[in-house]
Amino acid sequence: MTSSAASYNRIRIGSAPDSWGVWFPDDPRQVPWQRFLDEVARAGYEWIELGPYGYLPTDPARLTEETSARGLKVSAGTVFTGLHHGPAVWEKTWAHVADIAALTRAMGADHLVVIPSFWRDDKTGEVLEDRTLTPEQWRHLTSQTERLGHEVGDRFGLRIVVHPHADTHIDNEENVSRFLDGTDADLVSLCLDTGHYAYCGGDSVKLIETYGERIGYLHLKQVDPEILAEVVANEVPFGPAVARGVMCEPPAGVPALEPVLAAAQRLDAELFAIVEQDMYPCPPDRPFPIAERTRRFLRSCGA
């Protein structure tokens, strides 16, 4: 083991269904869940996320049997929320969150990744609402996210980590900073996705160094700068941008992951760093070799 490998002992590497082109609970263009589990284990990962609720078995006993048989453990579940709409959407939001949180807890995970709702449709590009929140919507977003953090922690013992995401209202440096400054650190942490943050013009290392105590989880991803430039210039929605290959295999894109891992290690905290290479849709034989090479690359970085 190299000295750099020893230095990243606080970072636990995993992968997710997303890296196998899985965006939906059921879609004929996605690989079957059994194949995902087989291949993610064979590629050298021991941690996974649940992905879209319903893609993997939702019965904890069955899922435990399937993951344990392959030497896999679950790091987090994922939920989508539209909390900027205020208390009116709370009951609907909680009904969605509770089932996923229960499965996440039953699988022994501690984190729930919270992704804000899209302001434009990720498939069609249809504009669903204004891309800029009003002051009242910002107050709803911060207060309702704190409420979610409290309830998820109180009822399920999970920590929410909010995921800045392209085509949502928590995206670039300005909005991420505003969101963090407006929420309670005891209730709300961040899932920093290096690819999405770069996609929206942010600097992941700077964010880690500025808001280190708020970084609760990482998604490792890179963007292709040339494709990104075309996407931004032509205002291409996120879904079609992914189909163009805007999220690319490391180390071909940005940001460089070595400085990100080094900055995360300096936080002196245990962190998951889950590989998520958006590839929807993709041929079924494409993900595994990429996942294997990515795991090898991250080992060469010391992770």
C-alpha positions in Angstrom: 0.0 0.0 0.0 1.3 3.4 -0.9 1.5 6.3 1.5 -1.3 8.0 -0.4 -3.5 4.9 -0.1 -3.0 5.0 3.7 -4.0 8.7 3.8 -7.6 8.1 2.6 -8.6 5.7 5.3 -11.6 7.8 6.3 -13.3 7.5 2.9 -15.5 4.6 2.0 -15.9 4.0 -1.7 -19.1 2.6 -3.3 -21.2 2.7 -6.4 -24.9 3.0 -7.3 -27.5 1.8 -9.7 -27.0 5.2 -11.5 -23.6 4.0 -12.7 -25.5 1.2 -14.5 -27.8 3.5 -16.3 -30.7 3.1 -13.7 -32.9 6.1 -13.3 -36.3 4.5 -12.7 -37.8 1.7 -10.6 -38.8 -0.1 -13.8 -37.6 0.6 -17.4 -36.9 -1.8 -20.2 -33.8 0.0 -21.1 -32.2 -0.7 -17.7 -30.3 -3.8 -16.6 -32.2 -6.2 -14.2 -31.4 -5.5 -10.6 -29.7 -9.0 -10.2 -27.2 -8.1 -12.9 -26.5 -4.7 -11.2 -25.8 -6.5 -7.9 -23.6 -9.1 -9.5 -21.6 -6.6 -11.5 -21.1 -4.0 -8.8 -19.7 -6.6 -6.5 -17.5 -8.1 -9.3 -16.2 -4.6 -10.1 -14.7 -4.4 -6.6 -17.3 -2.3 -4.6 -18.7 -3.3 -1.2 -21.0 -0.3 -0.7 -24.1 0.6 -2.8 -27.0 2.9 -2.7 -30.6 1.8 -3.1 -31.3 3.8 -6.2 -34.9 4.5 -7.3 -37.2 3.0 -4.8 -38.6 -0.2 -6.2 -35.6 -1.0 -8.5 -34.0 -3.3 -5.9 -36.3 -5.5 -3.7 -38.1 -3.5 -1.1 -38.5 -6.3 1.3 -35.6 -5.9 3.8 -35.2 -9.6 4.4 -35.0 -10.4 0.6 -32.6 -7.4 0.0 -30.4 -8.4 2.9 -30.2 -11.9 1.5 -29.3 -10.7 -2.0 -26.7 -8.1 -0.9 -25.1 -10.3 1.8 -24.6 -13.1 -0.7 -22.5 -10.7 -2.8 -20.6 -9.1 0.0 -22.5 -5.8 -0.4 -23.7 -3.2 2.1 -26.1 -0.3 1.7 -24.8 3.3 2.4 -28.0 5.3 1.7 -31.4 5.6 0.2 -32.5 8.4 -2.1 -35.7 10.6 -2.2 -36.9 13.4 -4.4 -38.7 16.4 -2.8 -40.3 19.6 -3.8 -40.1 21.3 -0.4 -40.0 24.8 -1.7 -43.8 24.4 -2.3 -44.2 24.7 1.5 -46.3 22.9 4.1 -49.0 22.1 1.6 -46.8 19.3 0.1 -45.6 17.9 3.4 -48.0 15.0 3.7 -47.4 13.8 0.2 -43.7 14.2 0.7 -43.7 12.3 3.9 -45.6 9.4 2.4 -42.9 9.1 -0.3 -40.0 9.5 2.2 -41.3 7.2 4.9 -41.2 3.9 2.9 -37.7 4.7 1.6 -36.4 5.8 5.0 -37.7 2.6 6.6 -36.0 0.4 4.0 -32.8 2.4 4.3 -32.8 2.0 8.1 -33.6 -1.7 7.9 -30.6 -2.2 5.6 -28.3 -0.6 8.3 -27.6 2.6 6.4 -27.4 6.0 8.2 -28.0 8.4 5.3 -30.9 9.6 3.2 -29.9 11.5 0.0 -32.4 14.2 -0.7 -32.7 15.6 -4.2 -34.7 18.7 -4.9 -37.4 18.6 -7.6 -36.5 19.7 -11.2 -37.6 23.0 -12.5 -37.7 21.5 -16.0 -38.5 17.9 -17.0 -35.3 15.9 -17.3 -36.7 13.8 -20.2 -38.7 16.3 -22.3 -37.1 19.6 -21.3 -40.5 21.1 -20.5 -40.2 24.1 -18.2 -42.3 23.1 -15.1 -41.7 26.3 -13.1 -39.5 29.3 -12.8 -35.8 28.4 -12.3 -35.4 31.1 -9.6 -37.2 30.8 -6.3 -39.0 33.7 -4.7 -37.9 34.8 -1.1 -41.0 33.0 0.2 -40.1 29.8 -1.6 -36.6 30.0 -0.2 -38.1 30.2 3.3 -40.2 27.2 2.6 -37.3 25.3 1.2 -35.0 25.9 4.2 -37.7 25.4 6.9 -39.3 22.3 5.3 -35.9 20.7 4.8 -35.1 21.3 8.4 -38.4 19.7 9.3 -37.5 16.7 7.1 -34.2 16.4 8.8 -35.8 16.5 12.2 -38.5 13.9 11.3 -36.2 11.5 9.5 -33.7 11.7 12.4 -36.3 11.3 15.1 -38.3 8.5 13.5 -35.7 6.5 11.6 -32.3 7.6 13.0 -31.1 8.7 9.6 -29.2 11.8 8.6 -30.4 13.7 5.5 -27.8 14.9 3.0 -29.2 17.3 0.4 -27.8 16.8 -3.1 -27.2 19.9 -5.2 -28.3 18.9 -8.7 -28.5 20.3 -12.2 -31.8 21.7 -13.3 -33.0 22.1 -9.7 -33.1 25.2 -7.4 -30.0 24.0 -5.4 -27.4 23.9 -8.1 -24.6 26.5 -8.3 -22.3 28.1 -5.8 -24.7 31.0 -5.0 -27.7 28.8 -4.4 -25.8 26.1 -2.5 -24.3 28.7 -0.2 -27.7 30.4 0.3 -29.2 27.0 1.2 -26.5 26.1 3.7 -26.5 29.5 5.3 -30.3 29.2 5.7 -30.4 25.8 7.3 -29.4 24.3 10.7 -26.2 22.3 10.6 -27.5 20.0 13.2 -30.4 19.0 10.9 -29.2 19.4 7.4 -25.9 18.2 5.7 -24.8 18.2 2.1 -24.3 15.4 -0.4 -21.7 17.0 -2.6 -21.9 15.5 -6.1 -18.6 16.6 -7.8 -20.1 16.2 -11.3 -23.3 18.1 -10.7 -21.5 20.9 -8.9 -19.0 21.2 -11.8 -21.9 21.1 -14.3 -23.3 24.1 -12.5 -20.0 26.0 -12.4 -19.0 25.2 -8.8 -15.6 24.3 -7.3 -15.9 21.2 -5.1 -12.6 21.7 -3.3 -13.5 25.3 -2.5 -16.9 24.1 -1.2 -15.3 21.4 1.0 -12.8 23.9 2.4 -15.5 26.6 3.0 -18.4 24.4 4.4 -16.4 21.4 5.6 -18.6 20.8 8.7 -21.7 20.6 6.4 -20.3 18.0 4.0 -21.9 14.7 5.1 -21.6 12.6 2.0 -19.9 12.6 -1.5 -20.9 11.5 -5.0 -17.9 11.1 -7.2 -18.5 12.1 -10.8 -16.9 14.0 -13.7 -18.2 16.1 -16.6 -16.8 16.4 -20.1 -15.9 20.1 -20.4 -16.4 20.2 -24.2 -19.9 18.6 -24.1 -20.7 20.8 -21.0 -19.9 23.9 -23.0 -22.3 22.9 -25.7 -25.0 22.0 -23.2 -24.7 25.4 -21.4 -24.6 27.4 -24.7 -27.6 25.6 -26.1 -29.5 25.4 -22.7 -29.9 21.6 -23.1 -31.9 20.0 -20.3 -30.1 17.6 -18.0 -31.6 14.3 -19.3 -30.6 14.9 -23.0 -27.2 16.3 -21.8 -26.6 12.9 -20.1 -27.6 11.1 -23.2 -24.9 13.2 -25.0 -22.3 11.9 -22.6 -21.8 15.0 -20.5 -21.0 12.9 -17.4 -17.9 11.0 -18.4 -15.6 8.2 -17.1 -12.8 9.4 -14.8 -10.2 10.6 -15.1 -11.2 12.1 -18.5 -13.2 15.0 -17.1 -13.5 17.6 -14.4 -13.1 18.1 -11.6 -9.9 16.2 -10.8 -10.9 13.7 -8.1 -7.5 13.5 -6.3 -7.8 17.0 -4.8 -11.4 16.4 -3.9 -10.5 13.2 -2.0 -7.6 15.0 -0.4 -9.8 17.9 0.8 -12.4 15.4 2.1 -9.7 13.5 4.0 -8.6 16.7 5.7 -12.1 17.1 7.2 -11.2 14.4 9.7 -14.6 12.7 9.3 -15.8 9.4 8.1 -17.3 9.9 4.6 -18.9 7.8 2.0 -17.8 8.6 -1.6 -20.2 6.9 -4.0 -19.4 6.7 -7.7 -22.3 7.9 -9.7 -21.7 8.2 -13.5 -25.0 9.2 -15.0 -25.5 7.1 -18.1 -29.2 6.9 -18.9 -29.9 5.3 -21.3 -26.9 3.0 -22.0 -26.2 -0.4 -23.6 -26.3 -3.1 -20.9 -22.7 -4.2 -21.5 -21.3 -0.7 -21.1 -21.4 -0.1 -17.3 -19.3 -3.0 -15.9 -16.0 -2.3 -17.6 -16.3 1.4 -16.8 -17.1 0.6 -13.1 -14.1 -1.7 -12.9 -11.7 0.8 -14.4 -13.1 3.6 -12.2 -12.5 1.4 -9.1 -9.0 0.8 -10.2 -8.5 4.5 -10.8 -9.8 5.5 -7.4 -7.4 2.9 -5.8 -4.5 4.6 -7.7 -5.7 7.9 -6.1 -5.5 6.2 -2.6 -9.1 5.6 -2.1 
